[in-house]
């Protein structure tokens, strides 16, 4: 899922637009106050995992050679079956 950092002030001034983007584009907003993340505006029941998130999770796990090979095989199979999401704003 695409995450966008936005100040709390900007989010409050453009709240309806932010909610529309969350709903239609499945964008998540990280709300920042004084440079510190304080909240998130995310789609409800979101079940998307970005490749970067998967890479971070895998970097913390040690896989045996057999597990790594099985994971790679499953990844290739998933890539064949999955379609890229359509961008409704283009």
PDB file of N, CA, C and O in Angstrom, chain B, residues numbered from 101:
ATOM      1  N   UNK B 101       0.850  -1.163   0.000  1.00  0.00           N
ATOM      2  CA  UNK B 101       0.000   0.000   0.000  1.00  0.00           C
ATOM      3  C   UNK B 101       0.901   1.233   0.000  1.00  0.00           C
ATOM      4  O   UNK B 101       1.903   1.293   0.712  1.00  0.00           O
ATOM      5  N   UNK B 102       0.522   2.196  -0.803  1.00  0.00           N
ATOM      6  CA  UNK B 102       1.280   3.435  -0.883  1.00  0.00           C
ATOM      7  C   UNK B 102       0.997   4.286   0.351  1.00  0.00           C
ATOM      8  O   UNK B 102      -0.160   4.552   0.674  1.00  0.00           O
ATOM      9  N   UNK B 103       2.068   4.716   1.049  1.00  0.00           N
ATOM     10  CA  UNK B 103       1.918   5.573   2.220  1.00  0.00           C
ATOM     11  C   UNK B 103       2.407   6.970   1.887  1.00  0.00           C
ATOM     12  O   UNK B 103       3.470   7.141   1.292  1.00  0.00           O
ATOM     13  N   UNK B 104       1.635   7.952   2.270  1.00  0.00           N
ATOM     14  CA  UNK B 104       1.977   9.349   2.037  1.00  0.00           C
ATOM     15  C   UNK B 104       2.057  10.067   3.374  1.00  0.00           C
ATOM     16  O   UNK B 104       1.129  10.009   4.181  1.00  0.00           O
ATOM     17  N   UNK B 105       3.181  10.745   3.599  1.00  0.00           N
ATOM     18  CA  UNK B 105       3.319  11.548   4.828  1.00  0.00           C
ATOM     19  C   UNK B 105       2.688  12.908   4.573  1.00  0.00           C
ATOM     20  O   UNK B 105       2.899  13.514   3.523  1.00  0.00           O
ATOM     21  N   UNK B 106       1.922  13.376   5.531  1.00  0.00           N
ATOM     22  CA  UNK B 106       1.235  14.656   5.387  1.00  0.00           C
ATOM     23  C   UNK B 106       1.127  15.291   6.776  1.00  0.00           C
ATOM     24  O   UNK B 106       0.922  14.600   7.774  1.00  0.00           O
ATOM     25  N   UNK B 107       1.269  16.605   6.820  1.00  0.00           N
ATOM     26  CA  UNK B 107       1.149  17.284   8.111  1.00  0.00           C
ATOM     27  C   UNK B 107      -0.308  17.238   8.575  1.00  0.00           C
ATOM     28  O   UNK B 107      -1.230  17.138   7.766  1.00  0.00           O
ATOM     29  N   UNK B 108      -0.490  17.309   9.868  1.00  0.00           N
ATOM     30  CA  UNK B 108      -1.831  17.315  10.439  1.00  0.00           C
ATOM     31  C   UNK B 108      -2.610  18.525   9.921  1.00  0.00           C
ATOM     32  O   UNK B 108      -3.803  18.426   9.634  1.00  0.00           O
ATOM     33  N   UNK B 109      -1.931  19.658   9.803  1.00  0.00           N
ATOM     34  CA  UNK B 109      -2.584  20.880   9.307  1.00  0.00           C
ATOM     35  C   UNK B 109      -3.080  20.689   7.878  1.00  0.00           C
ATOM     36  O   UNK B 109      -4.224  21.016   7.562  1.00  0.00           O
ATOM     37  N   UNK B 110      -2.217  20.158   7.018  1.00  0.00           N
ATOM     38  CA  UNK B 110      -2.611  19.945   5.622  1.00  0.00           C
ATOM     39  C   UNK B 110      -3.738  18.917   5.527  1.00  0.00           C
ATOM     40  O   UNK B 110      -4.656  19.072   4.721  1.00  0.00           O
ATOM     41  N   UNK B 111      -3.668  17.875   6.344  1.00  0.00           N
ATOM     42  CA  UNK B 111      -4.728  16.854   6.339  1.00  0.00           C
ATOM     43  C   UNK B 111      -6.058  17.459   6.760  1.00  0.00           C
ATOM     44  O   UNK B 111      -7.099  17.143   6.183  1.00  0.00           O
ATOM     45  N   UNK B 112      -6.027  18.332   7.771  1.00  0.00           N
ATOM     46  CA  UNK B 112      -7.289  18.929   8.234  1.00  0.00           C
ATOM     47  C   UNK B 112      -7.879  19.860   7.189  1.00  0.00           C
ATOM     48  O   UNK B 112      -9.100  19.938   7.047  1.00  0.00           O
ATOM     49  N   UNK B 113      -7.037  20.558   6.464  1.00  0.00           N
ATOM     50  CA  UNK B 113      -7.521  21.474   5.423  1.00  0.00           C
ATOM     51  C   UNK B 113      -8.042  20.736   4.195  1.00  0.00           C
ATOM     52  O   UNK B 113      -8.858  21.273   3.445  1.00  0.00           O
ATOM     53  N   UNK B 114      -7.578  19.517   3.989  1.00  0.00           N
ATOM     54  CA  UNK B 114      -7.955  18.728   2.804  1.00  0.00           C
ATOM     55  C   UNK B 114      -8.542  17.383   3.203  1.00  0.00           C
ATOM     56  O   UNK B 114      -8.335  16.383   2.515  1.00  0.00           O
ATOM     57  N   UNK B 115      -9.268  17.355   4.304  1.00  0.00           N
ATOM     58  CA  UNK B 115      -9.729  16.078   4.857  1.00  0.00           C
ATOM     59  C   UNK B 115     -10.591  15.281   3.874  1.00  0.00           C
ATOM     60  O   UNK B 115     -10.382  14.079   3.707  1.00  0.00           O
ATOM     61  N   UNK B 116     -11.544  15.929   3.233  1.00  0.00           N
ATOM     62  CA  UNK B 116     -12.432  15.215   2.292  1.00  0.00           C
ATOM     63  C   UNK B 116     -11.629  14.602   1.155  1.00  0.00           C
ATOM     64  O   UNK B 116     -11.903  13.474   0.743  1.00  0.00           O
ATOM     65  N   UNK B 117     -10.639  15.332   0.642  1.00  0.00           N
ATOM     66  CA  UNK B 117      -9.791  14.809  -0.431  1.00  0.00           C
ATOM     67  C   UNK B 117      -8.971  13.619   0.070  1.00  0.00           C
ATOM     68  O   UNK B 117      -8.826  12.625  -0.640  1.00  0.00           O
ATOM     69  N   UNK B 118      -8.437  13.715   1.288  1.00  0.00           N
ATOM     70  CA  UNK B 118      -7.665  12.602   1.850  1.00  0.00           C
ATOM     71  C   UNK B 118      -8.526  11.349   1.979  1.00  0.00           C
ATOM     72  O   UNK B 118      -8.092  10.253   1.625  1.00  0.00           O
ATOM     73  N   UNK B 119      -9.739  11.511   2.484  1.00  0.00           N
ATOM     74  CA  UNK B 119     -10.639  10.369   2.643  1.00  0.00           C
ATOM     75  C   UNK B 119     -10.985   9.772   1.275  1.00  0.00           C
ATOM     76  O   UNK B 119     -11.047   8.551   1.134  1.00  0.00           O
ATOM     77  N   UNK B 120     -11.208  10.609   0.284  1.00  0.00           N
ATOM     78  CA  UNK B 120     -11.496  10.110  -1.068  1.00  0.00           C
ATOM     79  C   UNK B 120     -10.325   9.319  -1.620  1.00  0.00           C
ATOM     80  O   UNK B 120     -10.520   8.268  -2.231  1.00  0.00           O
ATOM     81  N   UNK B 121      -9.116   9.809  -1.412  1.00  0.00           N
ATOM     82  CA  UNK B 121      -7.932   9.088  -1.895  1.00  0.00           C
ATOM     83  C   UNK B 121      -7.756   7.762  -1.176  1.00  0.00           C
ATOM     84  O   UNK B 121      -7.349   6.776  -1.791  1.00  0.00           O
ATOM     85  N   UNK B 122      -8.056   7.720   0.112  1.00  0.00           N
ATOM     86  CA  UNK B 122      -7.987   6.467   0.859  1.00  0.00           C
ATOM     87  C   UNK B 122      -8.996   5.476   0.288  1.00  0.00           C
ATOM     88  O   UNK B 122      -8.681   4.301   0.102  1.00  0.00           O
ATOM     89  N   UNK B 123     -10.192   5.944   0.015  1.00  0.00           N
ATOM     90  CA  UNK B 123     -11.263   5.074  -0.483  1.00  0.00           C
ATOM     91  C   UNK B 123     -11.019   4.600  -1.918  1.00  0.00           C
ATOM     92  O   UNK B 123     -11.105   3.405  -2.201  1.00  0.00           O
ATOM     93  N   UNK B 124     -10.714   5.534  -2.819  1.00  0.00           N
ATOM     94  CA  UNK B 124     -10.613   5.187  -4.236  1.00  0.00           C
ATOM     95  C   UNK B 124      -9.233   4.699  -4.657  1.00  0.00           C
ATOM     96  O   UNK B 124      -9.127   3.796  -5.487  1.00  0.00           O
ATOM     97  N   UNK B 125      -8.192   5.271  -4.108  1.00  0.00           N
ATOM     98  CA  UNK B 125      -6.832   4.913  -4.525  1.00  0.00           C
ATOM     99  C   UNK B 125      -6.146   3.950  -3.562  1.00  0.00           C
ATOM    100  O   UNK B 125      -5.051   3.463  -3.840  1.00  0.00           O
ATOM    101  N   UNK B 126      -6.795   3.675  -2.423  1.00  0.00           N
ATOM    102  CA  UNK B 126      -6.211   2.795  -1.400  1.00  0.00           C
ATOM    103  C   UNK B 126      -4.880   3.349  -0.893  1.00  0.00           C
ATOM    104  O   UNK B 126      -3.953   2.589  -0.610  1.00  0.00           O
ATOM    105  N   UNK B 127      -4.790   4.678  -0.778  1.00  0.00           N
ATOM    106  CA  UNK B 127      -3.606   5.354  -0.257  1.00  0.00           C
ATOM    107  C   UNK B 127      -3.730   5.434   1.256  1.00  0.00           C
ATOM    108  O   UNK B 127      -4.822   5.655   1.779  1.00  0.00           O
ATOM    109  N   UNK B 128      -2.629   5.258   1.957  1.00  0.00           N
ATOM    110  CA  UNK B 128      -2.596   5.434   3.409  1.00  0.00           C
ATOM    111  C   UNK B 128      -1.847   6.722   3.711  1.00  0.00           C
ATOM    112  O   UNK B 128      -0.832   7.021   3.082  1.00  0.00           O
ATOM    113  N   UNK B 129      -2.345   7.472   4.664  1.00  0.00           N
ATOM    114  CA  UNK B 129      -1.691   8.709   5.069  1.00  0.00           C
ATOM    115  C   UNK B 129      -1.103   8.538   6.462  1.00  0.00           C
ATOM    116  O   UNK B 129      -1.753   8.017   7.369  1.00  0.00           O
ATOM    117  N   UNK B 130       0.133   8.983   6.614  1.00  0.00           N
ATOM    118  CA  UNK B 130       0.760   9.054   7.916  1.00  0.00           C
ATOM    119  C   UNK B 130       0.731  10.521   8.319  1.00  0.00           C
ATOM    120  O   UNK B 130       1.374  11.352   7.678  1.00  0.00           O
ATOM    121  N   UNK B 131       0.002  10.843   9.362  1.00  0.00           N
ATOM    122  CA  UNK B 131      -0.161  12.222   9.799  1.00  0.00           C
ATOM    123  C   UNK B 131       0.986  12.597  10.729  1.00  0.00           C
ATOM    124  O   UNK B 131       1.273  11.900  11.703  1.00  0.00           O
ATOM    125  N   UNK B 132       1.636  13.719  10.406  1.00  0.00           N
ATOM    126  CA  UNK B 132       2.837  14.145  11.112  1.00  0.00           C
ATOM    127  C   UNK B 132       2.603  15.496  11.770  1.00  0.00           C
ATOM    128  O   UNK B 132       2.057  16.408  11.149  1.00  0.00           O
ATOM    129  N   UNK B 133       3.013  15.622  13.020  1.00  0.00           N
ATOM    130  CA  UNK B 133       2.929  16.897  13.745  1.00  0.00           C
ATOM    131  C   UNK B 133       4.330  17.208  14.279  1.00  0.00           C
ATOM    132  O   UNK B 133       4.907  16.423  15.032  1.00  0.00           O
ATOM    133  N   UNK B 134       4.862  18.358  13.880  1.00  0.00           N
ATOM    134  CA  UNK B 134       6.222  18.754  14.263  1.00  0.00           C
ATOM    135  C   UNK B 134       7.248  17.686  13.883  1.00  0.00           C
ATOM    136  O   UNK B 134       8.202  17.442  14.623  1.00  0.00           O
ATOM    137  N   UNK B 135       7.048  17.056  12.734  1.00  0.00           N
ATOM    138  CA  UNK B 135       7.978  16.048  12.239  1.00  0.00           C
ATOM    139  C   UNK B 135       7.848  14.679  12.884  1.00  0.00           C
ATOM    140  O   UNK B 135       8.623  13.774  12.575  1.00  0.00           O
ATOM    141  N   UNK B 136       6.876  14.515  13.779  1.00  0.00           N
ATOM    142  CA  UNK B 136       6.694  13.247  14.486  1.00  0.00           C
ATOM    143  C   UNK B 136       5.386  12.599  14.032  1.00  0.00           C
ATOM    144  O   UNK B 136       4.331  13.228  14.109  1.00  0.00           O
ATOM    145  N   UNK B 137       5.439  11.342  13.557  1.00  0.00           N
ATOM    146  CA  UNK B 137       4.203  10.646  13.175  1.00  0.00           C
ATOM    147  C   UNK B 137       3.287  10.484  14.383  1.00  0.00           C
ATOM    148  O   UNK B 137       3.708  10.003  15.435  1.00  0.00           O
ATOM    149  N   UNK B 138       2.024  10.892  14.219  1.00  0.00           N
ATOM    150  CA  UNK B 138       1.080  10.816  15.336  1.00  0.00           C
ATOM    151  C   UNK B 138      -0.143   9.959  15.040  1.00  0.00           C
ATOM    152  O   UNK B 138      -0.803   9.492  15.969  1.00  0.00           O
ATOM    153  N   UNK B 139      -0.456   9.744  13.773  1.00  0.00           N
ATOM    154  CA  UNK B 139      -1.652   8.969  13.433  1.00  0.00           C
ATOM    155  C   UNK B 139      -1.557   8.486  11.991  1.00  0.00           C
ATOM    156  O   UNK B 139      -0.697   8.918  11.223  1.00  0.00           O
ATOM    157  N   UNK B 140      -2.473   7.570  11.643  1.00  0.00           N
ATOM    158  CA  UNK B 140      -2.566   7.079  10.270  1.00  0.00           C
ATOM    159  C   UNK B 140      -4.016   7.118   9.829  1.00  0.00           C
ATOM    160  O   UNK B 140      -4.933   6.901  10.620  1.00  0.00           O
ATOM    161  N   UNK B 141      -4.201   7.400   8.544  1.00  0.00           N
ATOM    162  CA  UNK B 141      -5.507   7.314   7.900  1.00  0.00           C
ATOM    163  C   UNK B 141      -5.345   6.243   6.833  1.00  0.00           C
ATOM    164  O   UNK B 141      -4.688   6.465   5.815  1.00  0.00           O
ATOM    165  N   UNK B 142      -5.948   5.080   7.067  1.00  0.00           N
ATOM    166  CA  UNK B 142      -5.729   3.930   6.186  1.00  0.00           C
ATOM    167  C   UNK B 142      -7.055   3.317   5.766  1.00  0.00           C
ATOM    168  O   UNK B 142      -8.061   3.477   6.457  1.00  0.00           O
ATOM    169  N   UNK B 143      -7.065   2.609   4.627  1.00  0.00           N
ATOM    170  CA  UNK B 143      -8.286   1.913   4.223  1.00  0.00           C
ATOM    171  C   UNK B 143      -8.655   0.848   5.258  1.00  0.00           C
ATOM    172  O   UNK B 143      -7.785   0.207   5.846  1.00  0.00           O
ATOM    173  N   UNK B 144      -9.936   0.677   5.464  1.00  0.00           N
ATOM    174  CA  UNK B 144     -10.398  -0.330   6.405  1.00  0.00           C
ATOM    175  C   UNK B 144     -10.164  -1.724   5.847  1.00  0.00           C
ATOM    176  O   UNK B 144     -10.372  -1.968   4.659  1.00  0.00           O
ATOM    177  N   UNK B 145      -9.733  -2.634   6.705  1.00  0.00           N
ATOM    178  CA  UNK B 145      -9.495  -4.037   6.332  1.00  0.00           C
ATOM    179  C   UNK B 145      -8.520  -4.179   5.171  1.00  0.00           C
ATOM    180  O   UNK B 145      -8.697  -5.041   4.311  1.00  0.00           O
ATOM    181  N   UNK B 146      -7.518  -3.357   5.144  1.00  0.00           N
ATOM    182  CA  UNK B 146      -6.529  -3.411   4.073  1.00  0.00           C
ATOM    183  C   UNK B 146      -5.691  -4.676   4.198  1.00  0.00           C
ATOM    184  O   UNK B 146      -5.198  -4.995   5.280  1.00  0.00           O
ATOM    185  N   UNK B 147      -5.531  -5.393   3.092  1.00  0.00           N
ATOM    186  CA  UNK B 147      -4.782  -6.651   3.112  1.00  0.00           C
ATOM    187  C   UNK B 147      -3.692  -6.650   2.052  1.00  0.00           C
ATOM    188  O   UNK B 147      -3.432  -7.676   1.423  1.00  0.00           O
ATOM    189  N   UNK B 148      -3.063  -5.519   1.856  1.00  0.00           N
ATOM    190  CA  UNK B 148      -2.022  -5.413   0.842  1.00  0.00           C
ATOM    191  C   UNK B 148      -0.665  -5.379   1.523  1.00  0.00           C
ATOM    192  O   UNK B 148      -0.484  -4.680   2.520  1.00  0.00           O
ATOM    193  N   UNK B 149       0.271  -6.119   0.997  1.00  0.00           N
ATOM    194  CA  UNK B 149       1.640  -6.111   1.503  1.00  0.00           C
ATOM    195  C   UNK B 149       2.550  -5.698   0.359  1.00  0.00           C
ATOM    196  O   UNK B 149       2.623  -6.385  -0.660  1.00  0.00           O
ATOM    197  N   UNK B 150       3.237  -4.588   0.523  1.00  0.00           N
ATOM    198  CA  UNK B 150       4.167  -4.130  -0.506  1.00  0.00           C
ATOM    199  C   UNK B 150       5.423  -4.984  -0.490  1.00  0.00           C
ATOM    200  O   UNK B 150       5.773  -5.590   0.523  1.00  0.00           O
ATOM    201  N   UNK B 151       6.086  -5.018  -1.626  1.00  0.00           N
ATOM    202  CA  UNK B 151       7.337  -5.765  -1.715  1.00  0.00           C
ATOM    203  C   UNK B 151       8.361  -5.278  -0.713  1.00  0.00           C
ATOM    204  O   UNK B 151       9.112  -6.070  -0.143  1.00  0.00           O
ATOM    205  N   UNK B 152       8.392  -3.960  -0.497  1.00  0.00           N
ATOM    206  CA  UNK B 152       9.360  -3.418   0.463  1.00  0.00           C
ATOM    207  C   UNK B 152       9.056  -3.904   1.878  1.00  0.00           C
ATOM    208  O   UNK B 152       9.975  -4.151   2.658  1.00  0.00           O
ATOM    209  N   UNK B 153       7.777  -4.042   2.213  1.00  0.00           N
ATOM    210  CA  UNK B 153       7.398  -4.553   3.534  1.00  0.00           C
ATOM    211  C   UNK B 153       7.783  -6.025   3.670  1.00  0.00           C
ATOM    212  O   UNK B 153       8.263  -6.456   4.719  1.00  0.00           O
ATOM    213  N   UNK B 154       7.569  -6.783   2.607  1.00  0.00           N
ATOM    214  CA  UNK B 154       7.943  -8.200   2.630  1.00  0.00           C
ATOM    215  C   UNK B 154       9.461  -8.348   2.737  1.00  0.00           C
ATOM    216  O   UNK B 154       9.957  -9.211   3.462  1.00  0.00           O
ATOM    217  N   UNK B 155      10.191  -7.507   2.016  1.00  0.00           N
ATOM    218  CA  UNK B 155      11.658  -7.561   2.068  1.00  0.00           C
ATOM    219  C   UNK B 155      12.167  -7.263   3.473  1.00  0.00           C
ATOM    220  O   UNK B 155      13.076  -7.930   3.966  1.00  0.00           O
ATOM    221  N   UNK B 156      11.569  -6.248   4.119  1.00  0.00           N
ATOM    222  CA  UNK B 156      11.960  -5.920   5.499  1.00  0.00           C
ATOM    223  C   UNK B 156      11.695  -7.091   6.439  1.00  0.00           C
ATOM    224  O   UNK B 156      12.524  -7.410   7.292  1.00  0.00           O
ATOM    225  N   UNK B 157      10.537  -7.729   6.282  1.00  0.00           N
ATOM    226  CA  UNK B 157      10.193  -8.861   7.144  1.00  0.00           C
ATOM    227  C   UNK B 157      11.135 -10.036   6.898  1.00  0.00           C
ATOM    228  O   UNK B 157      11.570 -10.695   7.842  1.00  0.00           O
ATOM    229  N   UNK B 158      11.448 -10.296   5.634  1.00  0.00           N
ATOM    230  CA  UNK B 158      12.336 -11.414   5.309  1.00  0.00           C
ATOM    231  C   UNK B 158      13.765 -11.162   5.770  1.00  0.00           C
ATOM    232  O   UNK B 158      14.491 -12.104   6.088  1.00  0.00           O
ATOM    233  N   UNK B 159      14.176  -9.889   5.809  1.00  0.00           N
ATOM    234  CA  UNK B 159      15.528  -9.568   6.248  1.00  0.00           C
ATOM    235  C   UNK B 159      15.739  -9.936   7.716  1.00  0.00           C
ATOM    236  O   UNK B 159      16.872 -10.147   8.148  1.00  0.00           O
ATOM    237  N   UNK B 160      14.655 -10.011   8.479  1.00  0.00           N
ATOM    238  CA  UNK B 160      14.739 -10.325   9.901  1.00  0.00           C
ATOM    239  C   UNK B 160      14.635 -11.827  10.186  1.00  0.00           C
ATOM    240  O   UNK B 160      14.759 -12.254  11.334  1.00  0.00           O
ATOM    241  N   UNK B 161      14.410 -12.620   9.141  1.00  0.00           N
ATOM    242  CA  UNK B 161      14.199 -14.056   9.318  1.00  0.00           C
ATOM    243  C   UNK B 161      15.312 -14.818   8.616  1.00  0.00           C
ATOM    244  O   UNK B 161      15.700 -14.480   7.498  1.00  0.00           O
ATOM    245  N   UNK B 162      15.819 -15.841   9.277  1.00  0.00           N
ATOM    246  CA  UNK B 162      16.813 -16.703   8.641  1.00  0.00           C
ATOM    247  C   UNK B 162      16.103 -17.935   8.097  1.00  0.00           C
ATOM    248  O   UNK B 162      15.543 -18.729   8.852  1.00  0.00           O
ATOM    249  N   UNK B 163      16.135 -18.084   6.769  1.00  0.00           N
ATOM    250  CA  UNK B 163      15.510 -19.233   6.123  1.00  0.00           C
ATOM    251  C   UNK B 163      16.570 -20.269   5.795  1.00  0.00           C
ATOM    252  O   UNK B 163      17.695 -19.933   5.427  1.00  0.00           O
ATOM    253  N   UNK B 164      16.200 -21.517   5.933  1.00  0.00           N
ATOM    254  CA  UNK B 164      17.097 -22.587   5.492  1.00  0.00           C
ATOM    255  C   UNK B 164      17.114 -22.559   3.964  1.00  0.00           C
ATOM    256  O   UNK B 164      16.218 -21.975   3.356  1.00  0.00           O
ATOM    257  N   UNK B 165      18.104 -23.172   3.335  1.00  0.00           N
ATOM    258  CA  UNK B 165      18.119 -23.204   1.862  1.00  0.00           C
ATOM    259  C   UNK B 165      16.846 -23.799   1.261  1.00  0.00           C
ATOM    260  O   UNK B 165      16.369 -23.329   0.229  1.00  0.00           O
ATOM    261  N   UNK B 166      16.300 -24.826   1.899  1.00  0.00           N
ATOM    262  CA  UNK B 166      15.063 -25.442   1.392  1.00  0.00           C
ATOM    263  C   UNK B 166      13.889 -24.477   1.518  1.00  0.00           C
ATOM    264  O   UNK B 166      13.068 -24.375   0.606  1.00  0.00           O
ATOM    265  N   UNK B 167      13.806 -23.761   2.653  1.00  0.00           N
ATOM    266  CA  UNK B 167      12.728 -22.789   2.857  1.00  0.00           C
ATOM    267  C   UNK B 167      12.852 -21.623   1.871  1.00  0.00           C
ATOM    268  O   UNK B 167      11.851 -21.154   1.330  1.00  0.00           O
ATOM    269  N   UNK B 168      14.068 -21.164   1.644  1.00  0.00           N
ATOM    270  CA  UNK B 168      14.287 -20.062   0.705  1.00  0.00           C
ATOM    271  C   UNK B 168      13.891 -20.467  -0.709  1.00  0.00           C
ATOM    272  O   UNK B 168      13.290 -19.679  -1.439  1.00  0.00           O
ATOM    273  N   UNK B 169      14.222 -21.677  -1.091  1.00  0.00           N
ATOM    274  CA  UNK B 169      13.869 -22.176  -2.428  1.00  0.00           C
ATOM    275  C   UNK B 169      12.348 -22.284  -2.564  1.00  0.00           C
ATOM    276  O   UNK B 169      11.793 -21.906  -3.595  1.00  0.00           O
ATOM    277  N   UNK B 170      11.674 -22.797  -1.533  1.00  0.00           N
ATOM    278  CA  UNK B 170      10.211 -22.917  -1.561  1.00  0.00           C
ATOM    279  C   UNK B 170       9.561 -21.541  -1.606  1.00  0.00           C
ATOM    280  O   UNK B 170       8.582 -21.340  -2.324  1.00  0.00           O
ATOM    281  N   UNK B 171      10.098 -20.593  -0.843  1.00  0.00           N
ATOM    282  CA  UNK B 171       9.559 -19.240  -0.841  1.00  0.00           C
ATOM    283  C   UNK B 171       9.714 -18.607  -2.225  1.00  0.00           C
ATOM    284  O   UNK B 171       8.790 -17.960  -2.717  1.00  0.00           O
ATOM    285  N   UNK B 172      10.853 -18.789  -2.839  1.00  0.00           N
ATOM    286  CA  UNK B 172      11.088 -18.239  -4.180  1.00  0.00           C
ATOM    287  C   UNK B 172      10.129 -18.857  -5.191  1.00  0.00           C
ATOM    288  O   UNK B 172       9.588 -18.152  -6.043  1.00  0.00           O
ATOM    289  N   UNK B 173       9.916 -20.156  -5.104  1.00  0.00           N
ATOM    290  CA  UNK B 173       8.978 -20.842  -6.004  1.00  0.00           C
ATOM    291  C   UNK B 173       7.558 -20.290  -5.824  1.00  0.00           C
ATOM    292  O   UNK B 173       6.853 -20.036  -6.800  1.00  0.00           O
ATOM    293  N   UNK B 174       7.155 -20.110  -4.576  1.00  0.00           N
ATOM    294  CA  UNK B 174       5.824 -19.567  -4.301  1.00  0.00           C
ATOM    295  C   UNK B 174       5.685 -18.130  -4.800  1.00  0.00           C
ATOM    296  O   UNK B 174       4.633 -17.743  -5.309  1.00  0.00           O
ATOM    297  N   UNK B 175       6.747 -17.347  -4.651  1.00  0.00           N
ATOM    298  CA  UNK B 175       6.730 -15.965  -5.132  1.00  0.00           C
ATOM    299  C   UNK B 175       6.549 -15.915  -6.648  1.00  0.00           C
ATOM    300  O   UNK B 175       5.754 -15.121  -7.152  1.00  0.00           O
ATOM    301  N   UNK B 176       7.270 -16.743  -7.364  1.00  0.00           N
ATOM    302  CA  UNK B 176       7.130 -16.781  -8.826  1.00  0.00           C
ATOM    303  C   UNK B 176       5.720 -17.198  -9.238  1.00  0.00           C
ATOM    304  O   UNK B 176       5.161 -16.641 -10.183  1.00  0.00           O
ATOM    305  N   UNK B 177       5.146 -18.165  -8.541  1.00  0.00           N
ATOM    306  CA  UNK B 177       3.779 -18.605  -8.842  1.00  0.00           C
ATOM    307  C   UNK B 177       2.784 -17.478  -8.564  1.00  0.00           C
ATOM    308  O   UNK B 177       1.846 -17.274  -9.335  1.00  0.00           O
ATOM    309  N   UNK B 178       2.985 -16.752  -7.473  1.00  0.00           N
ATOM    310  CA  UNK B 178       2.076 -15.649  -7.137  1.00  0.00           C
ATOM    311  C   UNK B 178       2.161 -14.543  -8.171  1.00  0.00           C
ATOM    312  O   UNK B 178       1.137 -13.970  -8.544  1.00  0.00           O
ATOM    313  N   UNK B 179       3.354 -14.233  -8.639  1.00  0.00           N
ATOM    314  CA  UNK B 179       3.524 -13.185  -9.648  1.00  0.00           C
ATOM    315  C   UNK B 179       2.779 -13.526 -10.939  1.00  0.00           C
ATOM    316  O   UNK B 179       2.267 -12.633 -11.614  1.00  0.00           O
ATOM    317  N   UNK B 180       2.719 -14.795 -11.276  1.00  0.00           N
ATOM    318  CA  UNK B 180       2.001 -15.211 -12.484  1.00  0.00           C
ATOM    319  C   UNK B 180       0.492 -15.026 -12.328  1.00  0.00           C
ATOM    320  O   UNK B 180      -0.202 -14.707 -13.293  1.00  0.00           O
ATOM    321  N   UNK B 181      -0.015 -15.230 -11.102  1.00  0.00           N
ATOM    322  CA  UNK B 181      -1.458 -15.182 -10.873  1.00  0.00           C
ATOM    323  C   UNK B 181      -1.990 -13.789 -10.562  1.00  0.00           C
ATOM    324  O   UNK B 181      -3.139 -13.482 -10.881  1.00  0.00           O
ATOM    325  N   UNK B 182      -1.174 -12.946  -9.945  1.00  0.00           N
ATOM    326  CA  UNK B 182      -1.642 -11.637  -9.499  1.00  0.00           C
ATOM    327  C   UNK B 182      -1.578 -10.603 -10.620  1.00  0.00           C
ATOM    328  O   UNK B 182      -0.710 -10.662 -11.491  1.00  0.00           O
ATOM    329  N   UNK B 183      -2.509  -9.663 -10.580  1.00  0.00           N
ATOM    330  CA  UNK B 183      -2.524  -8.562 -11.522  1.00  0.00           C
ATOM    331  C   UNK B 183      -2.223  -7.282 -10.771  1.00  0.00           C
ATOM    332  O   UNK B 183      -2.590  -7.136  -9.605  1.00  0.00           O
ATOM    333  N   UNK B 184      -1.559  -6.358 -11.437  1.00  0.00           N
ATOM    334  CA  UNK B 184      -1.266  -5.069 -10.816  1.00  0.00           C
ATOM    335  C   UNK B 184      -2.572  -4.314 -10.619  1.00  0.00           C
ATOM    336  O   UNK B 184      -3.462  -4.381 -11.467  1.00  0.00           O
ATOM    337  N   UNK B 185      -2.694  -3.592  -9.498  1.00  0.00           N
ATOM    338  CA  UNK B 185      -3.932  -2.818  -9.288  1.00  0.00           C
ATOM    339  C   UNK B 185      -4.061  -1.701 -10.311  1.00  0.00           C
ATOM    340  O   UNK B 185      -3.065  -1.126 -10.751  1.00  0.00           O
ATOM    341  N   UNK B 186      -5.280  -1.406 -10.679  1.00  0.00           N
ATOM    342  CA  UNK B 186      -5.508  -0.323 -11.627  1.00  0.00           C
ATOM    343  C   UNK B 186      -5.579   1.001 -10.884  1.00  0.00           C
ATOM    344  O   UNK B 186      -6.105   1.072  -9.773  1.00  0.00           O
ATOM    345  N   UNK B 187      -5.055   2.032 -11.494  1.00  0.00           N
ATOM    346  CA  UNK B 187      -5.080   3.353 -10.902  1.00  0.00           C
ATOM    347  C   UNK B 187      -6.298   4.080 -11.446  1.00  0.00           C
ATOM    348  O   UNK B 187      -6.337   4.428 -12.626  1.00  0.00           O
ATOM    349  N   UNK B 188      -7.295   4.311 -10.595  1.00  0.00           N
ATOM    350  CA  UNK B 188      -8.544   4.919 -11.032  1.00  0.00           C
ATOM    351  C   UNK B 188      -8.409   6.406 -11.319  1.00  0.00           C
ATOM    352  O   UNK B 188      -9.349   7.023 -11.821  1.00  0.00           O
ATOM    353  N   UNK B 189      -7.257   6.993 -11.011  1.00  0.00           N
ATOM    354  CA  UNK B 189      -7.085   8.425 -11.186  1.00  0.00           C
ATOM    355  C   UNK B 189      -6.319   8.784 -12.456  1.00  0.00           C
ATOM    356  O   UNK B 189      -6.062   9.965 -12.692  1.00  0.00           O
ATOM    357  N   UNK B 190      -5.954   7.822 -13.267  1.00  0.00           N
ATOM    358  CA  UNK B 190      -5.228   8.116 -14.504  1.00  0.00           C
ATOM    359  C   UNK B 190      -6.106   7.928 -15.699  1.00  0.00           C
ATOM    360  O   UNK B 190      -5.663   8.131 -16.829  1.00  0.00           O
TER     361      UNK B 190
END
